[in-house]
Amino acid sequence: MATWLAILLIVLALIVGAVLGFFISQRYFKRYLEKNPPINEKMVRAMMTQMGRKPSEKQVRQVLNAMNQQK
């Protein structure tokens, strides 16, 4: 009887740990992306320059707005 209780508690602890770990890692990752956005104006300008285009401020803003709307 005590062995079943011990097994049940271990399984329950593993499930609770997995759920808590998921939510904590999700929260950490969201904060990381807010502090370190994957792309910024400087990167957009560099990409457009590499493609052979001289980017205007309006074009850079349009690209950034389009990327932010997809989130």
N, CA, C, O and CB atoms as a CASP TS submission, in Angstrom:
PFRMAT TS
TARGET T0000
AUTHOR 0000-0000-0000
METHOD Language model
MODEL 1
PARENT N/A
ATOM      1  N   MET     1       0.826  -1.186   0.000  1.00  0.00           N
ATOM      2  CA  MET     1       0.000   0.000   0.000  1.00  0.00           C
ATOM      3  C   MET     1       0.874   1.255   0.000  1.00  0.00           C
ATOM      4  O   MET     1       0.578   2.210  -0.717  1.00  0.00           O
ATOM      5  CB  MET     1      -0.942  -0.005   1.208  1.00  0.00           C
ATOM      6  N   ALA     2       1.934   1.263   0.785  1.00  0.00           N
ATOM      7  CA  ALA     2       2.800   2.430   0.874  1.00  0.00           C
ATOM      8  C   ALA     2       3.593   2.620  -0.415  1.00  0.00           C
ATOM      9  O   ALA     2       3.927   3.750  -0.771  1.00  0.00           O
ATOM     10  CB  ALA     2       3.749   2.298   2.065  1.00  0.00           C
ATOM     11  N   THR     3       3.898   1.529  -1.117  1.00  0.00           N
ATOM     12  CA  THR     3       4.657   1.661  -2.363  1.00  0.00           C
ATOM     13  C   THR     3       3.820   2.355  -3.435  1.00  0.00           C
ATOM     14  O   THR     3       4.346   3.147  -4.217  1.00  0.00           O
ATOM     15  CB  THR     3       5.119   0.278  -2.863  1.00  0.00           C
ATOM     16  N   TRP     4       2.507   2.060  -3.475  1.00  0.00           N
ATOM     17  CA  TRP     4       1.632   2.709  -4.457  1.00  0.00           C
ATOM     18  C   TRP     4       1.537   4.207  -4.177  1.00  0.00           C
ATOM     19  O   TRP     4       1.505   5.022  -5.099  1.00  0.00           O
ATOM     20  CB  TRP     4       0.224   2.071  -4.438  1.00  0.00           C
ATOM     21  N   LEU     5       1.493   4.548  -2.921  1.00  0.00           N
ATOM     22  CA  LEU     5       1.434   5.955  -2.538  1.00  0.00           C
ATOM     23  C   LEU     5       2.725   6.676  -2.925  1.00  0.00           C
ATOM     24  O   LEU     5       2.695   7.806  -3.415  1.00  0.00           O
ATOM     25  CB  LEU     5       1.181   6.089  -1.027  1.00  0.00           C
ATOM     26  N   ALA     6       3.848   6.013  -2.701  1.00  0.00           N
ATOM     27  CA  ALA     6       5.138   6.610  -3.061  1.00  0.00           C
ATOM     28  C   ALA     6       5.239   6.803  -4.573  1.00  0.00           C
ATOM     29  O   ALA     6       5.698   7.850  -5.030  1.00  0.00           O
ATOM     30  CB  ALA     6       6.302   5.729  -2.558  1.00  0.00           C
ATOM     31  N   ILE     7       4.821   5.819  -5.344  1.00  0.00           N
ATOM     32  CA  ILE     7       4.852   5.919  -6.808  1.00  0.00           C
ATOM     33  C   ILE     7       3.923   7.036  -7.282  1.00  0.00           C
ATOM     34  O   ILE     7       4.278   7.812  -8.170  1.00  0.00           O
ATOM     35  CB  ILE     7       4.447   4.569  -7.458  1.00  0.00           C
ATOM     36  N   LEU     8       2.745   7.111  -6.693  1.00  0.00           N
ATOM     37  CA  LEU     8       1.788   8.148  -7.064  1.00  0.00           C
ATOM     38  C   LEU     8       2.343   9.540  -6.763  1.00  0.00           C
ATOM     39  O   LEU     8       2.189  10.450  -7.577  1.00  0.00           O
ATOM     40  CB  LEU     8       0.462   7.937  -6.327  1.00  0.00           C
ATOM     41  N   LEU     9       2.979   9.717  -5.619  1.00  0.00           N
ATOM     42  CA  LEU     9       3.553  11.008  -5.262  1.00  0.00           C
ATOM     43  C   LEU     9       4.709  11.395  -6.191  1.00  0.00           C
ATOM     44  O   LEU     9       4.859  12.563  -6.549  1.00  0.00           O
ATOM     45  CB  LEU     9       4.033  10.981  -3.816  1.00  0.00           C
ATOM     46  N   ILE    10       5.515  10.419  -6.575  1.00  0.00           N
ATOM     47  CA  ILE    10       6.627  10.691  -7.493  1.00  0.00           C
ATOM     48  C   ILE    10       6.097  11.119  -8.856  1.00  0.00           C
ATOM     49  O   ILE    10       6.587  12.088  -9.436  1.00  0.00           O
ATOM     50  CB  ILE    10       7.533   9.446  -7.639  1.00  0.00           C
ATOM     51  N   VAL    11       5.110  10.411  -9.366  1.00  0.00           N
ATOM     52  CA  VAL    11       4.525  10.751 -10.665  1.00  0.00           C
ATOM     53  C   VAL    11       3.872  12.133 -10.590  1.00  0.00           C
ATOM     54  O   VAL    11       4.025  12.944 -11.503  1.00  0.00           O
ATOM     55  CB  VAL    11       3.485   9.677 -11.103  1.00  0.00           C
ATOM     56  N   LEU    12       3.162  12.392  -9.532  1.00  0.00           N
ATOM     57  CA  LEU    12       2.518  13.691  -9.355  1.00  0.00           C
ATOM     58  C   LEU    12       3.555  14.816  -9.292  1.00  0.00           C
ATOM     59  O   LEU    12       3.360  15.874  -9.890  1.00  0.00           O
ATOM     60  CB  LEU    12       1.660  13.691  -8.082  1.00  0.00           C
ATOM     61  N   ALA    13       4.640  14.592  -8.580  1.00  0.00           N
ATOM     62  CA  ALA    13       5.706  15.593  -8.485  1.00  0.00           C
ATOM     63  C   ALA    13       6.344  15.840  -9.851  1.00  0.00           C
ATOM     64  O   ALA    13       6.660  16.982 -10.183  1.00  0.00           O
ATOM     65  CB  ALA    13       6.778  15.145  -7.473  1.00  0.00           C
ATOM     66  N   LEU    14       6.535  14.801 -10.637  1.00  0.00           N
ATOM     67  CA  LEU    14       7.096  14.962 -11.982  1.00  0.00           C
ATOM     68  C   LEU    14       6.168  15.770 -12.885  1.00  0.00           C
ATOM     69  O   LEU    14       6.627  16.627 -13.641  1.00  0.00           O
ATOM     70  CB  LEU    14       7.368  13.595 -12.609  1.00  0.00           C
ATOM     71  N   ILE    15       4.891  15.505 -12.810  1.00  0.00           N
ATOM     72  CA  ILE    15       3.924  16.238 -13.633  1.00  0.00           C
ATOM     73  C   ILE    15       3.885  17.713 -13.230  1.00  0.00           C
ATOM     74  O   ILE    15       3.917  18.596 -14.087  1.00  0.00           O
ATOM     75  CB  ILE    15       2.515  15.610 -13.504  1.00  0.00           C
ATOM     76  N   VAL    16       3.817  17.974 -11.939  1.00  0.00           N
ATOM     77  CA  VAL    16       3.787  19.361 -11.462  1.00  0.00           C
ATOM     78  C   VAL    16       5.080  20.078 -11.845  1.00  0.00           C
ATOM     79  O   VAL    16       5.046  21.240 -12.252  1.00  0.00           O
ATOM     80  CB  VAL    16       3.579  19.409  -9.926  1.00  0.00           C
ATOM     81  N   GLY    17       6.201  19.407 -11.720  1.00  0.00           N
ATOM     82  CA  GLY    17       7.484  20.002 -12.099  1.00  0.00           C
ATOM     83  C   GLY    17       7.560  20.318 -13.581  1.00  0.00           C
ATOM     84  O   GLY    17       8.090  21.360 -13.967  1.00  0.00           O
ATOM     85  N   ALA    18       7.037  19.434 -14.412  1.00  0.00           N
ATOM     86  CA  ALA    18       7.042  19.668 -15.855  1.00  0.00           C
ATOM     87  C   ALA    18       6.163  20.858 -16.221  1.00  0.00           C
ATOM     88  O   ALA    18       6.547  21.681 -17.052  1.00  0.00           O
ATOM     89  CB  ALA    18       6.569  18.417 -16.600  1.00  0.00           C
ATOM     90  N   VAL    19       4.998  20.955 -15.612  1.00  0.00           N
ATOM     91  CA  VAL    19       4.091  22.071 -15.902  1.00  0.00           C
ATOM     92  C   VAL    19       4.703  23.388 -15.437  1.00  0.00           C
ATOM     93  O   VAL    19       4.699  24.371 -16.177  1.00  0.00           O
ATOM     94  CB  VAL    19       2.719  21.851 -15.225  1.00  0.00           C
ATOM     95  N   LEU    20       5.225  23.412 -14.221  1.00  0.00           N
ATOM     96  CA  LEU    20       5.865  24.632 -13.718  1.00  0.00           C
ATOM     97  C   LEU    20       7.083  25.010 -14.567  1.00  0.00           C
ATOM     98  O   LEU    20       7.285  26.188 -14.860  1.00  0.00           O
ATOM     99  CB  LEU    20       6.285  24.446 -12.248  1.00  0.00           C
ATOM    100  N   GLY    21       7.875  24.049 -14.954  1.00  0.00           N
ATOM    101  CA  GLY    21       9.037  24.309 -15.797  1.00  0.00           C
ATOM    102  C   GLY    21       8.643  24.901 -17.136  1.00  0.00           C
ATOM    103  O   GLY    21       9.319  25.797 -17.641  1.00  0.00           O
ATOM    104  N   PHE    22       7.553  24.408 -17.720  1.00  0.00           N
ATOM    105  CA  PHE    22       7.071  24.932 -18.994  1.00  0.00           C
ATOM    106  C   PHE    22       6.692  26.399 -18.871  1.00  0.00           C
ATOM    107  O   PHE    22       7.114  27.221 -19.685  1.00  0.00           O
ATOM    108  CB  PHE    22       5.874  24.121 -19.488  1.00  0.00           C
ATOM    109  N   PHE    23       5.899  26.734 -17.857  1.00  0.00           N
ATOM    110  CA  PHE    23       5.442  28.118 -17.715  1.00  0.00           C
ATOM    111  C   PHE    23       6.583  29.065 -17.347  1.00  0.00           C
ATOM    112  O   PHE    23       6.621  30.201 -17.820  1.00  0.00           O
ATOM    113  CB  PHE    23       4.349  28.199 -16.661  1.00  0.00           C
ATOM    114  N   ILE    24       7.502  28.610 -16.517  1.00  0.00           N
ATOM    115  CA  ILE    24       8.634  29.453 -16.145  1.00  0.00           C
ATOM    116  C   ILE    24       9.525  29.704 -17.363  1.00  0.00           C
ATOM    117  O   ILE    24       9.967  30.833 -17.575  1.00  0.00           O
ATOM    118  CB  ILE    24       9.448  28.801 -15.004  1.00  0.00           C
ATOM    119  N   SER    25       9.792  28.684 -18.155  1.00  0.00           N
ATOM    120  CA  SER    25      10.637  28.875 -19.336  1.00  0.00           C
ATOM    121  C   SER    25       9.936  29.738 -20.381  1.00  0.00           C
ATOM    122  O   SER    25      10.590  30.524 -21.067  1.00  0.00           O
ATOM    123  CB  SER    25      11.020  27.520 -19.945  1.00  0.00           C
ATOM    124  N   GLN    26       8.625  29.606 -20.512  1.00  0.00           N
ATOM    125  CA  GLN    26       7.875  30.437 -21.453  1.00  0.00           C
ATOM    126  C   GLN    26       7.952  31.908 -21.037  1.00  0.00           C
ATOM    127  O   GLN    26       8.156  32.779 -21.883  1.00  0.00           O
ATOM    128  CB  GLN    26       6.400  29.975 -21.532  1.00  0.00           C
ATOM    129  N   ARG    27       7.794  32.183 -19.769  1.00  0.00           N
ATOM    130  CA  ARG    27       7.865  33.549 -19.249  1.00  0.00           C
ATOM    131  C   ARG    27       9.267  34.129 -19.439  1.00  0.00           C
ATOM    132  O   ARG    27       9.411  35.291 -19.821  1.00  0.00           O
ATOM    133  CB  ARG    27       7.475  33.577 -17.759  1.00  0.00           C
ATOM    134  N   TYR    28      10.292  33.329 -19.176  1.00  0.00           N
ATOM    135  CA  TYR    28      11.675  33.764 -19.351  1.00  0.00           C
ATOM    136  C   TYR    28      11.952  34.102 -20.812  1.00  0.00           C
ATOM    137  O   TYR    28      12.587  35.115 -21.107  1.00  0.00           O
ATOM    138  CB  TYR    28      12.646  32.678 -18.862  1.00  0.00           C
ATOM    139  N   PHE    29      11.481  33.262 -21.720  1.00  0.00           N
ATOM    140  CA  PHE    29      11.728  33.469 -23.144  1.00  0.00           C
ATOM    141  C   PHE    29      11.031  34.727 -23.647  1.00  0.00           C
ATOM    142  O   PHE    29      11.602  35.457 -24.457  1.00  0.00           O
ATOM    143  CB  PHE    29      11.262  32.256 -23.946  1.00  0.00           C
ATOM    144  N   LYS    30       9.809  34.999 -23.188  1.00  0.00           N
ATOM    145  CA  LYS    30       9.100  36.220 -23.582  1.00  0.00           C
ATOM    146  C   LYS    30       9.846  37.457 -23.096  1.00  0.00           C
ATOM    147  O   LYS    30       9.982  38.427 -23.842  1.00  0.00           O
ATOM    148  CB  LYS    30       7.664  36.215 -23.027  1.00  0.00           C
ATOM    149  N   ARG    31      10.324  37.435 -21.873  1.00  0.00           N
ATOM    150  CA  ARG    31      11.092  38.567 -21.346  1.00  0.00           C
ATOM    151  C   ARG    31      12.377  38.762 -22.134  1.00  0.00           C
ATOM    152  O   ARG    31      12.770  39.894 -22.420  1.00  0.00           O
ATOM    153  CB  ARG    31      11.412  38.357 -19.860  1.00  0.00           C
ATOM    154  N   TYR    32      13.031  37.668 -22.484  1.00  0.00           N
ATOM    155  CA  TYR    32      14.275  37.745 -23.252  1.00  0.00           C
ATOM    156  C   TYR    32      14.020  38.394 -24.604  1.00  0.00           C
ATOM    157  O   TYR    32      14.802  39.244 -25.030  1.00  0.00           O
ATOM    158  CB  TYR    32      14.891  36.342 -23.439  1.00  0.00           C
ATOM    159  N   LEU    33      12.948  38.017 -25.287  1.00  0.00           N
ATOM    160  CA  LEU    33      12.641  38.599 -26.586  1.00  0.00           C
ATOM    161  C   LEU    33      12.245  40.069 -26.483  1.00  0.00           C
ATOM    162  O   LEU    33      12.524  40.844 -27.397  1.00  0.00           O
ATOM    163  CB  LEU    33      11.533  37.817 -27.250  1.00  0.00           C
ATOM    164  N   GLU    34      11.604  40.463 -25.391  1.00  0.00           N
ATOM    165  CA  GLU    34      11.275  41.873 -25.205  1.00  0.00           C
ATOM    166  C   GLU    34      12.542  42.706 -25.009  1.00  0.00           C
ATOM    167  O   GLU    34      12.642  43.816 -25.532  1.00  0.00           O
ATOM    168  CB  GLU    34      10.333  42.048 -24.005  1.00  0.00           C
ATOM    169  N   LYS    35      13.495  42.182 -24.269  1.00  0.00           N
ATOM    170  CA  LYS    35      14.729  42.921 -24.015  1.00  0.00           C
ATOM    171  C   LYS    35      15.664  42.874 -25.220  1.00  0.00           C
ATOM    172  O   LYS    35      16.387  43.839 -25.469  1.00  0.00           O
ATOM    173  CB  LYS    35      15.437  42.361 -22.783  1.00  0.00           C
ATOM    174  N   ASN    36      15.665  41.784 -25.965  1.00  0.00           N
ATOM    175  CA  ASN    36      16.547  41.600 -27.119  1.00  0.00           C
ATOM    176  C   ASN    36      15.714  41.254 -28.348  1.00  0.00           C
ATOM    177  O   ASN    36      15.613  40.085 -28.719  1.00  0.00           O
ATOM    178  CB  ASN    36      17.599  40.489 -26.842  1.00  0.00           C
ATOM    179  N   PRO    37      15.120  42.256 -28.978  1.00  0.00           N
ATOM    180  CA  PRO    37      14.285  41.956 -30.138  1.00  0.00           C
ATOM    181  C   PRO    37      15.113  41.309 -31.252  1.00  0.00           C
ATOM    182  O   PRO    37      16.293  41.619 -31.409  1.00  0.00           O
ATOM    183  CB  PRO    37      13.607  43.236 -30.654  1.00  0.00           C
ATOM    184  N   PRO    38      14.504  40.425 -32.011  1.00  0.00           N
ATOM    185  CA  PRO    38      15.259  39.697 -33.016  1.00  0.00           C
ATOM    186  C   PRO    38      15.755  40.564 -34.168  1.00  0.00           C
ATOM    187  O   PRO    38      16.724  40.194 -34.831  1.00  0.00           O
ATOM    188  CB  PRO    38      14.423  38.598 -33.556  1.00  0.00           C
ATOM    189  N   ILE    39      15.119  41.706 -34.426  1.00  0.00           N
ATOM    190  CA  ILE    39      15.560  42.565 -35.524  1.00  0.00           C
ATOM    191  C   ILE    39      15.284  44.015 -35.154  1.00  0.00           C
ATOM    192  O   ILE    39      14.310  44.318 -34.464  1.00  0.00           O
ATOM    193  CB  ILE    39      14.847  42.187 -36.858  1.00  0.00           C
ATOM    194  N   ASN    40      16.151  44.905 -35.620  1.00  0.00           N
ATOM    195  CA  ASN    40      15.966  46.321 -35.340  1.00  0.00           C
ATOM    196  C   ASN    40      16.222  47.128 -36.611  1.00  0.00           C
ATOM    197  O   ASN    40      16.481  46.562 -37.673  1.00  0.00           O
ATOM    198  CB  ASN    40      16.903  46.784 -34.194  1.00  0.00           C
ATOM    199  N   GLU    41      16.148  48.450 -36.494  1.00  0.00           N
ATOM    200  CA  GLU    41      16.298  49.317 -37.667  1.00  0.00           C
ATOM    201  C   GLU    41      17.645  49.136 -38.345  1.00  0.00           C
ATOM    202  O   GLU    41      17.735  49.110 -39.573  1.00  0.00           O
ATOM    203  CB  GLU    41      16.121  50.770 -37.270  1.00  0.00           C
ATOM    204  N   LYS    42      18.676  49.014 -37.552  1.00  0.00           N
ATOM    205  CA  LYS    42      20.026  48.873 -38.095  1.00  0.00           C
ATOM    206  C   LYS    42      20.145  47.617 -38.961  1.00  0.00           C
ATOM    207  O   LYS    42      20.765  47.639 -40.024  1.00  0.00           O
ATOM    208  CB  LYS    42      21.054  48.830 -36.957  1.00  0.00           C
ATOM    209  N   MET    43      19.550  46.539 -38.493  1.00  0.00           N
ATOM    210  CA  MET    43      19.589  45.285 -39.251  1.00  0.00           C
ATOM    211  C   MET    43      18.804  45.392 -40.556  1.00  0.00           C
ATOM    212  O   MET    43      19.236  44.885 -41.592  1.00  0.00           O
ATOM    213  CB  MET    43      19.034  44.138 -38.404  1.00  0.00           C
ATOM    214  N   VAL    44      17.643  46.058 -40.499  1.00  0.00           N
ATOM    215  CA  VAL    44      16.827  46.229 -41.705  1.00  0.00           C
ATOM    216  C   VAL    44      17.598  47.056 -42.728  1.00  0.00           C
ATOM    217  O   VAL    44      17.603  46.725 -43.914  1.00  0.00           O
ATOM    218  CB  VAL    44      15.468  46.907 -41.368  1.00  0.00           C
ATOM    219  N   ARG    45      18.245  48.118 -42.285  1.00  0.00           N
ATOM    220  CA  ARG    45      19.036  48.943 -43.197  1.00  0.00           C
ATOM    221  C   ARG    45      20.162  48.129 -43.828  1.00  0.00           C
ATOM    222  O   ARG    45      20.408  48.231 -45.030  1.00  0.00           O
ATOM    223  CB  ARG    45      19.613  50.159 -42.459  1.00  0.00           C
ATOM    224  N   ALA    46      20.840  47.326 -43.021  1.00  0.00           N
ATOM    225  CA  ALA    46      21.940  46.511 -43.544  1.00  0.00           C
ATOM    226  C   ALA    46      21.436  45.507 -44.577  1.00  0.00           C
ATOM    227  O   ALA    46      22.077  45.305 -45.608  1.00  0.00           O
ATOM    228  CB  ALA    46      22.652  45.775 -42.400  1.00  0.00           C
ATOM    229  N   MET    47      20.284  44.871 -44.307  1.00  0.00           N
ATOM    230  CA  MET    47      19.730  43.906 -45.273  1.00  0.00           C
ATOM    231  C   MET    47      19.367  44.587 -46.588  1.00  0.00           C
ATOM    232  O   MET    47      19.663  44.066 -47.663  1.00  0.00           O
ATOM    233  CB  MET    47      18.488  43.209 -44.688  1.00  0.00           C
ATOM    234  N   MET    48      18.724  45.756 -46.500  1.00  0.00           N
ATOM    235  CA  MET    48      18.329  46.457 -47.722  1.00  0.00           C
ATOM    236  C   MET    48      19.553  46.924 -48.506  1.00  0.00           C
ATOM    237  O   MET    48      19.554  46.889 -49.736  1.00  0.00           O
ATOM    238  CB  MET    48      17.429  47.654 -47.385  1.00  0.00           C
ATOM    239  N   THR    49      20.584  47.357 -47.804  1.00  0.00           N
ATOM    240  CA  THR    49      21.805  47.784 -48.466  1.00  0.00           C
ATOM    241  C   THR    49      22.477  46.598 -49.162  1.00  0.00           C
ATOM    242  O   THR    49      22.993  46.742 -50.271  1.00  0.00           O
ATOM    243  CB  THR    49      22.766  48.430 -47.454  1.00  0.00           C
ATOM    244  N   GLN    50      22.473  45.436 -48.523  1.00  0.00           N
ATOM    245  CA  GLN    50      23.068  44.248 -49.132  1.00  0.00           C
ATOM    246  C   GLN    50      22.297  43.805 -50.368  1.00  0.00           C
ATOM    247  O   GLN    50      22.869  43.204 -51.277  1.00  0.00           O
ATOM    248  CB  GLN    50      23.124  43.110 -48.123  1.00  0.00           C
ATOM    249  N   MET    51      20.993  44.104 -50.404  1.00  0.00           N
ATOM    250  CA  MET    51      20.186  43.760 -51.574  1.00  0.00           C
ATOM    251  C   MET    51      20.347  44.791 -52.691  1.00  0.00           C
ATOM    252  O   MET    51      19.746  44.657 -53.757  1.00  0.00           O
ATOM    253  CB  MET    51      18.715  43.641 -51.182  1.00  0.00           C
ATOM    254  N   GLY    52      21.153  45.809 -52.445  1.00  0.00           N
ATOM    255  CA  GLY    52      21.399  46.800 -53.475  1.00  0.00           C
ATOM    256  C   GLY    52      20.413  47.945 -53.486  1.00  0.00           C
ATOM    257  O   GLY    52      20.295  48.644 -54.492  1.00  0.00           O
ATOM    258  N   ARG    53      19.711  48.153 -52.406  1.00  0.00           N
ATOM    259  CA  ARG    53      18.727  49.239 -52.322  1.00  0.00           C
ATOM    260  C   ARG    53      19.217  50.271 -51.323  1.00  0.00           C
ATOM    261  O   ARG    53      19.864  49.939 -50.331  1.00  0.00           O
ATOM    262  CB  ARG    53      17.321  48.702 -51.912  1.00  0.00           C
ATOM    263  N   LYS    54      18.903  51.505 -51.597  1.00  0.00           N
ATOM    264  CA  LYS    54      19.184  52.587 -50.647  1.00  0.00           C
ATOM    265  C   LYS    54      17.898  52.820 -49.866  1.00  0.00           C
ATOM    266  O   LYS    54      16.975  53.453 -50.380  1.00  0.00           O
ATOM    267  CB  LYS    54      19.676  53.915 -51.379  1.00  0.00           C
ATOM    268  N   PRO    55      17.818  52.321 -48.632  1.00  0.00           N
ATOM    269  CA  PRO    55      16.554  52.401 -47.885  1.00  0.00           C
ATOM    270  C   PRO    55      16.263  53.808 -47.383  1.00  0.00           C
ATOM    271  O   PRO    55      17.140  54.493 -46.857  1.00  0.00           O
ATOM    272  CB  PRO    55      16.581  51.442 -46.710  1.00  0.00           C
ATOM    273  N   SER    56      15.020  54.219 -47.555  1.00  0.00           N
ATOM    274  CA  SER    56      14.581  55.482 -46.966  1.00  0.00           C
ATOM    275  C   SER    56      14.027  55.187 -45.577  1.00  0.00           C
ATOM    276  O   SER    56      13.781  54.032 -45.228  1.00  0.00           O
ATOM    277  CB  SER    56      13.507  56.194 -47.866  1.00  0.00           C
ATOM    278  N   GLU    57      13.838  56.220 -44.804  1.00  0.00           N
ATOM    279  CA  GLU    57      13.293  56.056 -43.441  1.00  0.00           C
ATOM    280  C   GLU    57      11.899  55.433 -43.496  1.00  0.00           C
ATOM    281  O   GLU    57      11.545  54.605 -42.657  1.00  0.00           O
ATOM    282  CB  GLU    57      13.237  57.424 -42.702  1.00  0.00           C
ATOM    283  N   LYS    58      11.114  55.842 -44.492  1.00  0.00           N
ATOM    284  CA  LYS    58       9.750  55.330 -44.639  1.00  0.00           C
ATOM    285  C   LYS    58       9.760  53.826 -44.917  1.00  0.00           C
ATOM    286  O   LYS    58       8.950  53.086 -44.358  1.00  0.00           O
ATOM    287  CB  LYS    58       9.016  56.073 -45.772  1.00  0.00           C
ATOM    288  N   GLN    59      10.664  53.378 -45.769  1.00  0.00           N
ATOM    289  CA  GLN    59      10.742  51.953 -46.082  1.00  0.00           C
ATOM    290  C   GLN    59      11.144  51.135 -44.863  1.00  0.00           C
ATOM    291  O   GLN    59      10.611  50.050 -44.630  1.00  0.00           O
ATOM    292  CB  GLN    59      11.731  51.714 -47.215  1.00  0.00           C
ATOM    293  N   VAL    60      12.085  51.659 -44.092  1.00  0.00           N
ATOM    294  CA  VAL    60      12.534  50.954 -42.885  1.00  0.00           C
ATOM    295  C   VAL    60      11.377  50.834 -41.901  1.00  0.00           C
ATOM    296  O   VAL    60      11.156  49.768 -41.326  1.00  0.00           O
ATOM    297  CB  VAL    60      13.735  51.689 -42.225  1.00  0.00           C
ATOM    298  N   ARG    61      10.642  51.921 -41.706  1.00  0.00           N
ATOM    299  CA  ARG    61       9.490  51.900 -40.795  1.00  0.00           C
ATOM    300  C   ARG    61       8.421  50.932 -41.270  1.00  0.00           C
ATOM    301  O   ARG    61       7.819  50.231 -40.457  1.00  0.00           O
ATOM    302  CB  ARG    61       8.894  53.298 -40.656  1.00  0.00           C
ATOM    303  N   GLN    62       8.173  50.881 -42.577  1.00  0.00           N
ATOM    304  CA  GLN    62       7.169  49.963 -43.117  1.00  0.00           C
ATOM    305  C   GLN    62       7.555  48.517 -42.845  1.00  0.00           C
ATOM    306  O   GLN    62       6.710  47.706 -42.468  1.00  0.00           O
ATOM    307  CB  GLN    62       6.990  50.185 -44.624  1.00  0.00           C
ATOM    308  N   VAL    63       8.823  48.195 -43.035  1.00  0.00           N
ATOM    309  CA  VAL    63       9.285  46.818 -42.786  1.00  0.00           C
ATOM    310  C   VAL    63       9.128  46.476 -41.308  1.00  0.00           C
ATOM    311  O   VAL    63       8.635  45.399 -40.973  1.00  0.00           O
ATOM    312  CB  VAL    63      10.770  46.640 -43.225  1.00  0.00           C
ATOM    313  N   LEU    64       9.539  47.378 -40.423  1.00  0.00           N
ATOM    314  CA  LEU    64       9.426  47.117 -38.985  1.00  0.00           C
ATOM    315  C   LEU    64       7.971  46.994 -38.552  1.00  0.00           C
ATOM    316  O   LEU    64       7.637  46.122 -37.751  1.00  0.00           O
ATOM    317  CB  LEU    64      10.111  48.225 -38.189  1.00  0.00           C
ATOM    318  N   ASN    65       7.098  47.862 -39.076  1.00  0.00           N
ATOM    319  CA  ASN    65       5.666  47.782 -38.733  1.00  0.00           C
ATOM    320  C   ASN    65       5.064  46.475 -39.223  1.00  0.00           C
ATOM    321  O   ASN    65       4.271  45.855 -38.514  1.00  0.00           O
ATOM    322  CB  ASN    65       4.893  48.973 -39.336  1.00  0.00           C
ATOM    323  N   ALA    66       5.428  46.050 -40.420  1.00  0.00           N
ATOM    324  CA  ALA    66       4.915  44.787 -40.952  1.00  0.00           C
ATOM    325  C   ALA    66       5.353  43.607 -40.087  1.00  0.00           C
ATOM    326  O   ALA    66       4.575  42.686 -39.842  1.00  0.00           O
ATOM    327  CB  ALA    66       5.390  44.585 -42.396  1.00  0.00           C
ATOM    328  N   MET    67       6.599  43.642 -39.630  1.00  0.00           N
ATOM    329  CA  MET    67       7.107  42.550 -38.798  1.00  0.00           C
ATOM    330  C   MET    67       6.434  42.554 -37.418  1.00  0.00           C
ATOM    331  O   MET    67       6.154  41.493 -36.859  1.00  0.00           O
ATOM    332  CB  MET    67       8.639  42.662 -38.644  1.00  0.00           C
ATOM    333  N   ASN    68       6.176  43.748 -36.874  1.00  0.00           N
ATOM    334  CA  ASN    68       5.535  43.839 -35.566  1.00  0.00           C
ATOM    335  C   ASN    68       4.067  43.398 -35.629  1.00  0.00           C
ATOM    336  O   ASN    68       3.544  42.859 -34.655  1.00  0.00           O
ATOM    337  CB  ASN    68       5.632  45.270 -35.032  1.00  0.00           C
ATOM    338  N   GLN    69       3.410  43.621 -36.752  1.00  0.00           N
ATOM    339  CA  GLN    69       2.006  43.206 -36.884  1.00  0.00           C
ATOM    340  C   GLN    69       1.879  41.693 -36.964  1.00  0.00           C
ATOM    341  O   GLN    69       0.846  41.141 -36.585  1.00  0.00           O
ATOM    342  CB  GLN    69       1.375  43.843 -38.123  1.00  0.00           C
ATOM    343  N   GLN    70       2.900  41.022 -37.444  1.00  0.00           N
ATOM    344  CA  GLN    70       2.854  39.565 -37.548  1.00  0.00           C
ATOM    345  C   GLN    70       2.947  38.890 -36.192  1.00  0.00           C
ATOM    346  O   GLN    70       2.571  37.726 -36.057  1.00  0.00           O
ATOM    347  CB  GLN    70       3.970  39.071 -38.437  1.00  0.00           C
ATOM    348  N   LYS    71       3.434  39.590 -35.196  1.00  0.00           N
ATOM    349  CA  LYS    71       3.551  39.018 -33.851  1.00  0.00           C
ATOM    350  C   LYS    71       2.182  38.832 -33.350  1.00  0.00           C
ATOM    351  O   LYS    71       1.993  38.360 -32.229  1.00  0.00           O
ATOM    352  CB  LYS    71       4.379  39.900 -32.888  1.00  0.00           C
TER
END
